[in-house]
Amino acid sequence: MYGDVFHGSCVFLYALYLIYKEKSMEKQRLNDFVGAAFYGRYMLLLMGTFAIYMGFIYNDMASMPLHWGKSG
């Protein structure tokens, strides 16, 4: 996991979707990829949260710098 605000937001929103659909997805038969993501949904939520946090620390969004103000 790397610090990027955009990538972290995508992972965070996907994890929120999995958590929101938790009850209906438990009853379905899931393929390997979706099943692994579903069972790791809370880990994905944390990974997305910390990627957003580190993206702000690294000043990085979609491989472009965030300009918060004057530097130096």
N, CA, C and O atoms as a Maestro MAE file, in Angstrom:
{
 s_m_m2io_version
 :::
 2.0.0
}

f_m_ct {
 s_m_title
 :::
 protein
 m_atom[288] {
  # First column is atom index #
  i_m_mmod_type
  r_m_x_coord
  r_m_y_coord
  r_m_z_coord
  i_m_residue_number
  s_m_chain_name
  s_m_pdb_residue_name
  s_m_pdb_atom_name
  i_m_atomic_number
  :::
  1 25 0.848 -1.181 0.000 1 A "MET " " N  " 7
  2 3 0.000 0.000 0.000 1 A "MET " " CA " 6
  3 2 0.886 1.234 0.000 1 A "MET " " C  " 6
  4 15 1.863 1.311 0.745 1 A "MET " " O  " 8
  5 25 0.548 2.164 -0.812 2 A "TYR " " N  " 7
  6 3 1.312 3.400 -0.887 2 A "TYR " " CA " 6
  7 2 0.413 4.577 -0.535 2 A "TYR " " C  " 6
  8 15 -0.813 4.467 -0.561 2 A "TYR " " O  " 8
  9 25 1.016 5.669 -0.216 3 A "GLY " " N  " 7
  10 3 0.263 6.849 0.172 3 A "GLY " " CA " 6
  11 2 -0.166 7.667 -1.027 3 A "GLY " " C  " 6
  12 15 0.646 8.389 -1.606 3 A "GLY " " O  " 8
  13 25 -1.407 7.568 -1.402 4 A "ASP " " N  " 7
  14 3 -1.967 8.322 -2.511 4 A "ASP " " CA " 6
  15 2 -3.430 8.586 -2.178 4 A "ASP " " C  " 6
  16 15 -4.188 7.651 -1.919 4 A "ASP " " O  " 8
  17 25 -3.822 9.836 -2.186 5 A "VAL " " N  " 7
  18 3 -5.177 10.203 -1.776 5 A "VAL " " CA " 6
  19 2 -6.220 9.585 -2.706 5 A "VAL " " C  " 6
  20 15 -7.239 9.077 -2.237 5 A "VAL " " O  " 8
  21 25 -5.980 9.621 -4.009 6 A "PHE " " N  " 7
  22 3 -6.957 9.092 -4.957 6 A "PHE " " CA " 6
  23 2 -7.096 7.572 -4.828 6 A "PHE " " C  " 6
  24 15 -8.210 7.060 -4.722 6 A "PHE " " O  " 8
  25 25 -5.986 6.859 -4.836 7 A "HIS " " N  " 7
  26 3 -6.023 5.404 -4.730 7 A "HIS " " CA " 6
  27 2 -6.619 4.983 -3.385 7 A "HIS " " C  " 6
  28 15 -7.419 4.050 -3.329 7 A "HIS " " O  " 8
  29 25 -6.239 5.656 -2.317 8 A "GLY " " N  " 7
  30 3 -6.793 5.344 -1.007 8 A "GLY " " CA " 6
  31 2 -8.288 5.579 -0.950 8 A "GLY " " C  " 6
  32 15 -9.011 4.824 -0.300 8 A "GLY " " O  " 8
  33 25 -8.763 6.622 -1.626 9 A "SER " " N  " 7
  34 3 -10.196 6.895 -1.667 9 A "SER " " CA " 6
  35 2 -10.948 5.799 -2.407 9 A "SER " " C  " 6
  36 15 -12.040 5.407 -1.996 9 A "SER " " O  " 8
  37 25 -10.374 5.305 -3.488 10 A "CYS " " N  " 7
  38 3 -11.007 4.208 -4.230 10 A "CYS " " CA " 6
  39 2 -11.104 2.948 -3.377 10 A "CYS " " C  " 6
  40 15 -12.152 2.305 -3.336 10 A "CYS " " O  " 8
  41 25 -10.023 2.597 -2.701 11 A "VAL " " N  " 7
  42 3 -10.024 1.417 -1.835 11 A "VAL " " CA " 6
  43 2 -10.998 1.609 -0.678 11 A "VAL " " C  " 6
  44 15 -11.734 0.687 -0.329 11 A "VAL " " O  " 8
  45 25 -11.008 2.791 -0.086 12 A "PHE " " N  " 7
  46 3 -11.897 3.094 1.025 12 A "PHE " " CA " 6
  47 2 -13.368 2.984 0.611 12 A "PHE " " C  " 6
  48 15 -14.173 2.392 1.330 12 A "PHE " " O  " 8
  49 25 -13.716 3.552 -0.546 13 A "LEU " " N  " 7
  50 3 -15.104 3.500 -1.008 13 A "LEU " " CA " 6
  51 2 -15.528 2.080 -1.378 13 A "LEU " " C  " 6
  52 15 -16.674 1.701 -1.137 13 A "LEU " " O  " 8
  53 25 -14.629 1.292 -1.957 14 A "TYR " " N  " 7
  54 3 -14.940 -0.102 -2.274 14 A "TYR " " CA " 6
  55 2 -15.177 -0.895 -0.991 14 A "TYR " " C  " 6
  56 15 -16.090 -1.719 -0.934 14 A "TYR " " O  " 8
  57 25 -14.371 -0.659 0.031 15 A "ALA " " N  " 7
  58 3 -14.558 -1.342 1.311 15 A "ALA " " CA " 6
  59 2 -15.873 -0.925 1.966 15 A "ALA " " C  " 6
  60 15 -16.570 -1.760 2.543 15 A "ALA " " O  " 8
  61 25 -16.217 0.360 1.879 16 A "LEU " " N  " 7
  62 3 -17.512 0.803 2.414 16 A "LEU " " CA " 6
  63 2 -18.670 0.142 1.689 16 A "LEU " " C  " 6
  64 15 -19.671 -0.209 2.313 16 A "LEU " " O  " 8
  65 25 -18.549 -0.034 0.380 17 A "TYR " " N  " 7
  66 3 -19.578 -0.729 -0.392 17 A "TYR " " CA " 6
  67 2 -19.719 -2.169 0.079 17 A "TYR " " C  " 6
  68 15 -20.833 -2.659 0.258 17 A "TYR " " O  " 8
  69 25 -18.594 -2.848 0.279 18 A "LEU " " N  " 7
  70 3 -18.646 -4.235 0.750 18 A "LEU " " CA " 6
  71 2 -19.262 -4.337 2.138 18 A "LEU " " C  " 6
  72 15 -20.005 -5.277 2.418 18 A "LEU " " O  " 8
  73 25 -18.965 -3.388 3.000 19 A "ILE " " N  " 7
  74 3 -19.542 -3.391 4.344 19 A "ILE " " CA " 6
  75 2 -21.036 -3.096 4.283 19 A "ILE " " C  " 6
  76 15 -21.815 -3.699 5.020 19 A "ILE " " O  " 8
  77 25 -21.441 -2.177 3.412 20 A "TYR " " N  " 7
  78 3 -22.850 -1.821 3.268 20 A "TYR " " CA " 6
  79 2 -23.664 -3.003 2.738 20 A "TYR " " C  " 6
  80 15 -24.792 -3.224 3.178 20 A "TYR " " O  " 8
  81 25 -23.105 -3.756 1.804 21 A "LYS " " N  " 7
  82 3 -23.781 -4.908 1.195 21 A "LYS " " CA " 6
  83 2 -23.487 -6.220 1.923 21 A "LYS " " C  " 6
  84 15 -23.709 -7.298 1.371 21 A "LYS " " O  " 8
  85 25 -23.000 -6.136 3.133 22 A "GLU " " N  " 7
  86 3 -22.543 -7.306 3.881 22 A "GLU " " CA " 6
  87 2 -23.621 -8.380 4.017 22 A "GLU " " C  " 6
  88 15 -23.347 -9.554 3.767 22 A "GLU " " O  " 8
  89 25 -24.812 -8.014 4.400 23 A "LYS " " N  " 7
  90 3 -25.881 -8.995 4.639 23 A "LYS " " CA " 6
  91 2 -26.284 -9.723 3.362 23 A "LYS " " C  " 6
  92 15 -26.471 -10.939 3.378 23 A "LYS " " O  " 8
  93 25 -26.417 -9.000 2.269 24 A "SER " " N  " 7
  94 3 -26.841 -9.649 1.027 24 A "SER " " CA " 6
  95 2 -25.721 -10.481 0.404 24 A "SER " " C  " 6
  96 15 -25.995 -11.486 -0.252 24 A "SER " " O  " 8
  97 25 -24.472 -10.079 0.598 25 A "MET " " N  " 7
  98 3 -23.360 -10.818 -0.008 25 A "MET " " CA " 6
  99 2 -23.010 -12.083 0.756 25 A "MET " " C  " 6
  100 15 -22.432 -13.008 0.186 25 A "MET " " O  " 8
  101 25 -23.356 -12.140 2.055 26 A "GLU " " N  " 7
  102 3 -23.080 -13.349 2.833 26 A "GLU " " CA " 6
  103 2 -23.847 -14.540 2.293 26 A "GLU " " C  " 6
  104 15 -23.381 -15.674 2.398 26 A "GLU " " O  " 8
  105 25 -25.016 -14.300 1.716 27 A "LYS " " N  " 7
  106 3 -25.878 -15.375 1.232 27 A "LYS " " CA " 6
  107 2 -25.497 -15.845 -0.164 27 A "LYS " " C  " 6
  108 15 -25.931 -16.914 -0.593 27 A "LYS " " O  " 8
  109 25 -24.693 -15.066 -0.881 28 A "GLN " " N  " 7
  110 3 -24.332 -15.393 -2.255 28 A "GLN " " CA " 6
  111 2 -23.058 -16.219 -2.310 28 A "GLN " " C  " 6
  112 15 -22.238 -16.198 -1.393 28 A "GLN " " O  " 8
  113 25 -22.916 -16.944 -3.404 29 A "ARG " " N  " 7
  114 3 -21.655 -17.644 -3.669 29 A "ARG " " CA " 6
  115 2 -20.768 -16.682 -4.449 29 A "ARG " " C  " 6
  116 15 -21.123 -16.252 -5.547 29 A "ARG " " O  " 8
  117 25 -19.620 -16.349 -3.880 30 A "LEU " " N  " 7
  118 3 -18.725 -15.357 -4.469 30 A "LEU " " CA " 6
  119 2 -17.557 -16.031 -5.169 30 A "LEU " " C  " 6
  120 15 -17.115 -17.105 -4.760 30 A "LEU " " O  " 8
  121 25 -17.053 -15.393 -6.236 31 A "ASN " " N  " 7
  122 3 -15.869 -15.935 -6.896 31 A "ASN " " CA " 6
  123 2 -14.633 -15.655 -6.030 31 A "ASN " " C  " 6
  124 15 -14.743 -15.020 -4.981 31 A "ASN " " O  " 8
  125 25 -13.476 -16.120 -6.460 32 A "ASP " " N  " 7
  126 3 -12.270 -16.032 -5.643 32 A "ASP " " CA " 6
  127 2 -11.874 -14.596 -5.316 32 A "ASP " " C  " 6
  128 15 -11.569 -14.282 -4.165 32 A "ASP " " O  " 8
  129 25 -11.877 -13.724 -6.320 33 A "PHE " " N  " 7
  130 3 -11.421 -12.350 -6.107 33 A "PHE " " CA " 6
  131 2 -12.369 -11.588 -5.190 33 A "PHE " " C  " 6
  132 15 -11.934 -10.964 -4.222 33 A "PHE " " O  " 8
  133 25 -13.650 -11.635 -5.491 34 A "VAL " " N  " 7
  134 3 -14.631 -10.902 -4.686 34 A "VAL " " CA " 6
  135 2 -14.726 -11.510 -3.287 34 A "VAL " " C  " 6
  136 15 -14.907 -10.787 -2.308 34 A "VAL " " O  " 8
  137 25 -14.605 -12.827 -3.190 35 A "GLY " " N  " 7
  138 3 -14.640 -13.483 -1.878 35 A "GLY " " CA " 6
  139 2 -13.478 -13.056 -0.997 35 A "GLY " " C  " 6
  140 15 -13.656 -12.814 0.197 35 A "GLY " " O  " 8
  141 25 -12.298 -12.964 -1.579 36 A "ALA " " N  " 7
  142 3 -11.137 -12.530 -0.798 36 A "ALA " " CA " 6
  143 2 -11.296 -11.080 -0.359 36 A "ALA " " C  " 6
  144 15 -10.964 -10.735 0.775 36 A "ALA " " O  " 8
  145 25 -11.801 -10.232 -1.245 37 A "ALA " " N  " 7
  146 3 -12.028 -8.828 -0.883 37 A "ALA " " CA " 6
  147 2 -13.134 -8.719 0.162 37 A "ALA " " C  " 6
  148 15 -13.057 -7.888 1.067 37 A "ALA " " O  " 8
  149 25 -14.164 -9.560 0.038 38 A "PHE " " N  " 7
  150 3 -15.270 -9.506 0.984 38 A "PHE " " CA " 6
  151 2 -14.819 -9.907 2.384 38 A "PHE " " C  " 6
  152 15 -15.185 -9.260 3.365 38 A "PHE " " O  " 8
  153 25 -14.030 -10.968 2.479 39 A "TYR " " N  " 7
  154 3 -13.582 -11.409 3.795 39 A "TYR " " CA " 6
  155 2 -12.521 -10.482 4.385 39 A "TYR " " C  " 6
  156 15 -12.288 -10.510 5.594 39 A "TYR " " O  " 8
  157 25 -11.883 -9.672 3.563 40 A "GLY " " N  " 7
  158 3 -10.907 -8.706 4.047 40 A "GLY " " CA " 6
  159 2 -11.421 -7.285 4.001 40 A "GLY " " C  " 6
  160 15 -10.629 -6.346 3.917 40 A "GLY " " O  " 8
  161 25 -12.736 -7.104 4.053 41 A "ARG " " N  " 7
  162 3 -13.331 -5.779 3.868 41 A "ARG " " CA " 6
  163 2 -12.921 -4.778 4.935 41 A "ARG " " C  " 6
  164 15 -12.745 -3.598 4.631 41 A "ARG " " O  " 8
  165 25 -12.766 -5.215 6.167 42 A "TYR " " N  " 7
  166 3 -12.360 -4.279 7.223 42 A "TYR " " CA " 6
  167 2 -10.877 -3.927 7.102 42 A "TYR " " C  " 6
  168 15 -10.475 -2.811 7.429 42 A "TYR " " O  " 8
  169 25 -10.077 -4.863 6.639 43 A "MET " " N  " 7
  170 3 -8.668 -4.572 6.375 43 A "MET " " CA " 6
  171 2 -8.546 -3.587 5.214 43 A "MET " " C  " 6
  172 15 -7.718 -2.677 5.254 43 A "MET " " O  " 8
  173 25 -9.372 -3.768 4.181 44 A "LEU " " N  " 7
  174 3 -9.362 -2.818 3.063 44 A "LEU " " CA " 6
  175 2 -9.788 -1.427 3.514 44 A "LEU " " C  " 6
  176 15 -9.255 -0.429 3.030 44 A "LEU " " O  " 8
  177 25 -10.731 -1.353 4.427 45 A "LEU " " N  " 7
  178 3 -11.167 -0.064 4.953 45 A "LEU " " CA " 6
  179 2 -10.014 0.649 5.656 45 A "LEU " " C  " 6
  180 15 -9.799 1.845 5.459 45 A "LEU " " O  " 8
  181 25 -9.281 -0.091 6.472 46 A "LEU " " N  " 7
  182 3 -8.131 0.505 7.157 46 A "LEU " " CA " 6
  183 2 -7.015 0.871 6.184 46 A "LEU " " C  " 6
  184 15 -6.382 1.918 6.326 46 A "LEU " " O  " 8
  185 25 -6.774 0.014 5.201 47 A "MET " " N  " 7
  186 3 -5.745 0.312 4.210 47 A "MET " " CA " 6
  187 2 -6.085 1.583 3.440 47 A "MET " " C  " 6
  188 15 -5.205 2.406 3.187 47 A "MET " " O  " 8
  189 25 -7.356 1.752 3.065 48 A "GLY " " N  " 7
  190 3 -7.773 2.957 2.368 48 A "GLY " " CA " 6
  191 2 -7.635 4.194 3.230 48 A "GLY " " C  " 6
  192 15 -7.201 5.247 2.762 48 A "GLY " " O  " 8
  193 25 -8.011 4.058 4.507 49 A "THR " " N  " 7
  194 3 -7.910 5.190 5.434 49 A "THR " " CA " 6
  195 2 -6.469 5.648 5.585 49 A "THR " " C  " 6
  196 15 -6.185 6.843 5.503 49 A "THR " " O  " 8
  197 25 -5.564 4.715 5.803 50 A "PHE " " N  " 7
  198 3 -4.170 5.083 5.997 50 A "PHE " " CA " 6
  199 2 -3.491 5.518 4.697 50 A "PHE " " C  " 6
  200 15 -2.548 6.308 4.729 50 A "PHE " " O  " 8
  201 25 -3.960 5.009 3.554 51 A "ALA " " N  " 7
  202 3 -3.412 5.486 2.281 51 A "ALA " " CA " 6
  203 2 -3.806 6.939 2.043 51 A "ALA " " C  " 6
  204 15 -3.008 7.727 1.535 51 A "ALA " " O  " 8
  205 25 -5.038 7.295 2.410 52 A "ILE " " N  " 7
  206 3 -5.460 8.698 2.297 52 A "ILE " " CA " 6
  207 2 -4.627 9.571 3.223 52 A "ILE " " C  " 6
  208 15 -4.149 10.633 2.825 52 A "ILE " " O  " 8
  209 25 -4.457 9.123 4.449 53 A "TYR " " N  " 7
  210 3 -3.666 9.871 5.428 53 A "TYR " " CA " 6
  211 2 -2.228 10.075 4.934 53 A "TYR " " C  " 6
  212 15 -1.700 11.186 4.968 53 A "TYR " " O  " 8
  213 25 -1.610 8.991 4.478 54 A "MET " " N  " 7
  214 3 -0.228 9.096 4.014 54 A "MET " " CA " 6
  215 2 -0.140 9.883 2.711 54 A "MET " " C  " 6
  216 15 0.886 10.509 2.443 54 A "MET " " O  " 8
  217 25 -1.187 9.863 1.900 55 A "GLY " " N  " 7
  218 3 -1.199 10.692 0.698 55 A "GLY " " CA " 6
  219 2 -1.135 12.167 1.032 55 A "GLY " " C  " 6
  220 15 -0.469 12.941 0.344 55 A "GLY " " O  " 8
  221 25 -1.835 12.558 2.101 56 A "PHE " " N  " 7
  222 3 -1.741 13.952 2.536 56 A "PHE " " CA " 6
  223 2 -0.365 14.249 3.119 56 A "PHE " " C  " 6
  224 15 0.163 15.346 2.935 56 A "PHE " " O  " 8
  225 25 0.217 13.284 3.817 57 A "ILE " " N  " 7
  226 3 1.564 13.476 4.359 57 A "ILE " " CA " 6
  227 2 2.585 13.590 3.216 57 A "ILE " " C  " 6
  228 15 3.450 14.466 3.241 57 A "ILE " " O  " 8
  229 25 2.481 12.692 2.203 58 A "TYR " " N  " 7
  230 3 3.392 12.714 1.066 58 A "TYR " " CA " 6
  231 2 3.055 13.811 0.064 58 A "TYR " " C  " 6
  232 15 3.836 14.076 -0.850 58 A "TYR " " O  " 8
  233 25 1.894 14.455 0.226 59 A "ASN " " N  " 7
  234 3 1.444 15.501 -0.680 59 A "ASN " " CA " 6
  235 2 1.273 14.939 -2.094 59 A "ASN " " C  " 6
  236 15 1.799 15.498 -3.056 59 A "ASN " " O  " 8
  237 25 0.528 13.821 -2.215 60 A "ASP " " N  " 7
  238 3 0.423 13.112 -3.479 60 A "ASP " " CA " 6
  239 2 -1.024 12.700 -3.742 60 A "ASP " " C  " 6
  240 15 -1.684 12.119 -2.880 60 A "ASP " " O  " 8
  241 25 -1.506 13.013 -4.955 61 A "MET " " N  " 7
  242 3 -2.825 12.580 -5.382 61 A "MET " " CA " 6
  243 2 -2.753 12.215 -6.848 61 A "MET " " C  " 6
  244 15 -2.514 13.077 -7.694 61 A "MET " " O  " 8
  245 25 -2.960 10.937 -7.160 62 A "ALA " " N  " 7
  246 3 -2.899 10.424 -8.533 62 A "ALA " " CA " 6
  247 2 -1.558 10.773 -9.181 62 A "ALA " " C  " 6
  248 15 -1.516 11.189 -10.339 62 A "ALA " " O  " 8
  249 25 -0.484 10.609 -8.451 63 A "SER " " N  " 7
  250 3 0.886 10.862 -8.898 63 A "SER " " CA " 6
  251 2 1.151 12.310 -9.260 63 A "SER " " C  " 6
  252 15 2.088 12.617 -9.997 63 A "SER " " O  " 8
  253 25 0.320 13.197 -8.736 64 A "MET " " N  " 7
  254 3 0.538 14.625 -8.932 64 A "MET " " CA " 6
  255 2 0.572 15.289 -7.562 64 A "MET " " C  " 6
  256 15 -0.187 14.910 -6.671 64 A "MET " " O  " 8
  257 25 1.437 16.264 -7.390 65 A "PRO " " N  " 7
  258 3 1.520 16.909 -6.073 65 A "PRO " " CA " 6
  259 2 0.283 17.761 -5.778 65 A "PRO " " C  " 6
  260 15 -0.305 18.374 -6.668 65 A "PRO " " O  " 8
  261 25 -0.078 17.775 -4.523 66 A "LEU " " N  " 7
  262 3 -1.146 18.662 -4.054 66 A "LEU " " CA " 6
  263 2 -0.507 19.989 -3.674 66 A "LEU " " C  " 6
  264 15 0.495 20.005 -2.960 66 A "LEU " " O  " 8
  265 25 -1.052 21.070 -4.124 67 A "HIS " " N  " 7
  266 3 -0.497 22.388 -3.815 67 A "HIS " " CA " 6
  267 2 -1.349 23.027 -2.725 67 A "HIS " " C  " 6
  268 15 -2.441 23.529 -2.992 67 A "HIS " " O  " 8
  269 25 -0.847 23.002 -1.513 68 A "TRP " " N  " 7
  270 3 -1.574 23.551 -0.363 68 A "TRP " " CA " 6
  271 2 -1.283 25.019 -0.144 68 A "TRP " " C  " 6
  272 15 -2.084 25.724 0.469 68 A "TRP " " O  " 8
  273 25 -0.186 25.476 -0.620 69 A "GLY " " N  " 7
  274 3 0.190 26.869 -0.432 69 A "GLY " " CA " 6
  275 2 1.607 27.091 -0.917 69 A "GLY " " C  " 6
  276 15 2.170 26.257 -1.627 69 A "GLY " " O  " 8
  277 25 2.176 28.211 -0.534 70 A "LYS " " N  " 7
  278 3 3.538 28.501 -0.946 70 A "LYS " " CA " 6
  279 2 4.511 27.582 -0.211 70 A "LYS " " C  " 6
  280 15 4.304 27.240 0.954 70 A "LYS " " O  " 8
  281 25 5.568 27.192 -0.907 71 A "SER " " N  " 7
  282 3 6.603 26.389 -0.263 71 A "SER " " CA " 6
  283 2 7.834 27.252 -0.043 71 A "SER " " C  " 6
  284 15 8.102 28.203 -0.779 71 A "SER " " O  " 8
  285 25 8.569 26.886 0.993 72 A "GLY " " N  " 7
  286 3 9.841 27.504 1.260 72 A "GLY " " CA " 6
  287 2 9.743 28.911 1.649 72 A "GLY " " C  " 6
  288 15 10.762 29.553 1.905 72 A "GLY " " O  " 8
  :::
 }
 m_bond[287] {
  # First column is bond index #
  i_m_from
  i_m_to
  i_m_order
  :::
  1 1 2 1
  2 2 3 1
  3 3 4 2
  4 3 5 1
  5 5 6 1
  6 6 7 1
  7 7 8 2
  8 7 9 1
  9 9 10 1
  10 10 11 1
  11 11 12 2
  12 11 13 1
  13 13 14 1
  14 14 15 1
  15 15 16 2
  16 15 17 1
  17 17 18 1
  18 18 19 1
  19 19 20 2
  20 19 21 1
  21 21 22 1
  22 22 23 1
  23 23 24 2
  24 23 25 1
  25 25 26 1
  26 26 27 1
  27 27 28 2
  28 27 29 1
  29 29 30 1
  30 30 31 1
  31 31 32 2
  32 31 33 1
  33 33 34 1
  34 34 35 1
  35 35 36 2
  36 35 37 1
  37 37 38 1
  38 38 39 1
  39 39 40 2
  40 39 41 1
  41 41 42 1
  42 42 43 1
  43 43 44 2
  44 43 45 1
  45 45 46 1
  46 46 47 1
  47 47 48 2
  48 47 49 1
  49 49 50 1
  50 50 51 1
  51 51 52 2
  52 51 53 1
  53 53 54 1
  54 54 55 1
  55 55 56 2
  56 55 57 1
  57 57 58 1
  58 58 59 1
  59 59 60 2
  60 59 61 1
  61 61 62 1
  62 62 63 1
  63 63 64 2
  64 63 65 1
  65 65 66 1
  66 66 67 1
  67 67 68 2
  68 67 69 1
  69 69 70 1
  70 70 71 1
  71 71 72 2
  72 71 73 1
  73 73 74 1
  74 74 75 1
  75 75 76 2
  76 75 77 1
  77 77 78 1
  78 78 79 1
  79 79 80 2
  80 79 81 1
  81 81 82 1
  82 82 83 1
  83 83 84 2
  84 83 85 1
  85 85 86 1
  86 86 87 1
  87 87 88 2
  88 87 89 1
  89 89 90 1
  90 90 91 1
  91 91 92 2
  92 91 93 1
  93 93 94 1
  94 94 95 1
  95 95 96 2
  96 95 97 1
  97 97 98 1
  98 98 99 1
  99 99 100 2
  100 99 101 1
  101 101 102 1
  102 102 103 1
  103 103 104 2
  104 103 105 1
  105 105 106 1
  106 106 107 1
  107 107 108 2
  108 107 109 1
  109 109 110 1
  110 110 111 1
  111 111 112 2
  112 111 113 1
  113 113 114 1
  114 114 115 1
  115 115 116 2
  116 115 117 1
  117 117 118 1
  118 118 119 1
  119 119 120 2
  120 119 121 1
  121 121 122 1
  122 122 123 1
  123 123 124 2
  124 123 125 1
  125 125 126 1
  126 126 127 1
  127 127 128 2
  128 127 129 1
  129 129 130 1
  130 130 131 1
  131 131 132 2
  132 131 133 1
  133 133 134 1
  134 134 135 1
  135 135 136 2
  136 135 137 1
  137 137 138 1
  138 138 139 1
  139 139 140 2
  140 139 141 1
  141 141 142 1
  142 142 143 1
  143 143 144 2
  144 143 145 1
  145 145 146 1
  146 146 147 1
  147 147 148 2
  148 147 149 1
  149 149 150 1
  150 150 151 1
  151 151 152 2
  152 151 153 1
  153 153 154 1
  154 154 155 1
  155 155 156 2
  156 155 157 1
  157 157 158 1
  158 158 159 1
  159 159 160 2
  160 159 161 1
  161 161 162 1
  162 162 163 1
  163 163 164 2
  164 163 165 1
  165 165 166 1
  166 166 167 1
  167 167 168 2
  168 167 169 1
  169 169 170 1
  170 170 171 1
  171 171 172 2
  172 171 173 1
  173 173 174 1
  174 174 175 1
  175 175 176 2
  176 175 177 1
  177 177 178 1
  178 178 179 1
  179 179 180 2
  180 179 181 1
  181 181 182 1
  182 182 183 1
  183 183 184 2
  184 183 185 1
  185 185 186 1
  186 186 187 1
  187 187 188 2
  188 187 189 1
  189 189 190 1
  190 190 191 1
  191 191 192 2
  192 191 193 1
  193 193 194 1
  194 194 195 1
  195 195 196 2
  196 195 197 1
  197 197 198 1
  198 198 199 1
  199 199 200 2
  200 199 201 1
  201 201 202 1
  202 202 203 1
  203 203 204 2
  204 203 205 1
  205 205 206 1
  206 206 207 1
  207 207 208 2
  208 207 209 1
  209 209 210 1
  210 210 211 1
  211 211 212 2
  212 211 213 1
  213 213 214 1
  214 214 215 1
  215 215 216 2
  216 215 217 1
  217 217 218 1
  218 218 219 1
  219 219 220 2
  220 219 221 1
  221 221 222 1
  222 222 223 1
  223 223 224 2
  224 223 225 1
  225 225 226 1
  226 226 227 1
  227 227 228 2
  228 227 229 1
  229 229 230 1
  230 230 231 1
  231 231 232 2
  232 231 233 1
  233 233 234 1
  234 234 235 1
  235 235 236 2
  236 235 237 1
  237 237 238 1
  238 238 239 1
  239 239 240 2
  240 239 241 1
  241 241 242 1
  242 242 243 1
  243 243 244 2
  244 243 245 1
  245 245 246 1
  246 246 247 1
  247 247 248 2
  248 247 249 1
  249 249 250 1
  250 250 251 1
  251 251 252 2
  252 251 253 1
  253 253 254 1
  254 254 255 1
  255 255 256 2
  256 255 257 1
  257 257 258 1
  258 258 259 1
  259 259 260 2
  260 259 261 1
  261 261 262 1
  262 262 263 1
  263 263 264 2
  264 263 265 1
  265 265 266 1
  266 266 267 1
  267 267 268 2
  268 267 269 1
  269 269 270 1
  270 270 271 1
  271 271 272 2
  272 271 273 1
  273 273 274 1
  274 274 275 1
  275 275 276 2
  276 275 277 1
  277 277 278 1
  278 278 279 1
  279 279 280 2
  280 279 281 1
  281 281 282 1
  282 282 283 1
  283 283 284 2
  284 283 285 1
  285 285 286 1
  286 286 287 1
  287 287 288 2
  :::
 }
}
